[in-house]
Amino acid sequence: MPIRRAVRESAFNLARRDLATFLEEHEDRLLLIFREEMQQLDDRLPEEEMFIDLNLVGIGDMILKAALRAIRRFLLEVPDKSSTPAARSTAQVKPVENIPFWRRKSS
């Protein structure tokens, strides 16, 4: 491993818990800013040209919360170097192109 990468990995491993804590402590502020940005996006969309009026703020809120949880998991979980990323994944995720964006999970 090149020395530069080793230094970068060491620095990341030292800071990862602090970064996860920082994100958790500032999550409310980040969500507030994100909601404002999503509302501005929703206000700019020409809804009369759309077939369905989506609640972009609500959808974006759920997506951001999921992204923050994923980032925290990434920062806090110790990677298992013996297996590949695909083998470690426990969730079965369907490709996006096969799932309509408006359909909710029914079960």
N, C-alpha and C positions, 0 to 999 in steps of 0.2 A: 504494500500500500504506500503510495507516495506520501511524503511527510506533510504536505499541505492538506491532503485529505484527512490524515490522521489527526492533525491539529483541529481541523474543522469538526470532525466527529467527536473529539474529546470536549471541545467547547460546547457543542450541542448537548452532549450527555450531561454536562455540568449544569446547563441552563434549562433543560427541558421541564423539570418540575416547577421551576419558578415561572416559566412561560405559561404553563398550564394554569397555575394559580393566578397569574396576571389576567389571563383571558376570563377566568371564572369571576374574578373580582370586578372586572369592567364589562361583563356581559350585558348588563342593563343599558349602559351607555351605548354600546355597540348596536344593540337591538333598536334603541331609539333612533339613532342615526340611520340605520338600515331601513326602518319603517318610513322615515321621512323621505329617503331616496326612492323607495318603492312607490310611495304616494305620488311623488313628482313624476315618476315614470307612468303611473296609472293615469294621471291627469293629462299627460302629453299624448297618450294613445287615442286615436280616433275611434271611439267606441261605436259610432254609427256604422262603421265599415266592418265591424266584427259581428259574428253570429252569436256570440255569447259574451256576457260581461263577467269577466273573472275578477275575483278579489285578489289582486296582485299583492297587496300588503299582507294579507293572511297567508297566501301561498309562500311568499318570500320569507315571512316570519318562520314558517315551519322549515323551509329549506335552510335558512341561516342557523336555526337551532340545531338541526341535524348536522350541519357542517361543523359547528362549534363542538358538538359532542364527538364527532369523528376526529377533529384536531386534538381534543383533549385525550381521547383514547390513544391516538398516535403518540402523543407526548408522554403519556403515563405508562403505557404497556411496554414491557421489556420484549424486544424482538427475539424470536426463536430463530437462530441462525441456521439450524439444521434443516428447516423445511422451507419450501418456496412460498411466496406470498399467496398464490392461488390455493395451496394446500392448507394454509392457516385460516382462510376465510370460512366462516361457518354459515353465513347467509347466502341463500340462493337468490341472486338478483337477475331479474329478467331484463333483456335488452330494452332500452328506452323506445326504440322504433316500433316495438310490438305492443306497447301499452299507450292507449290514448291518454292525453294529459288531463282530461276532465273526469276520467273514471276513478271512483274511489274504491278502496279496498273493501269488499263486502263481508269478508269473514274475519 
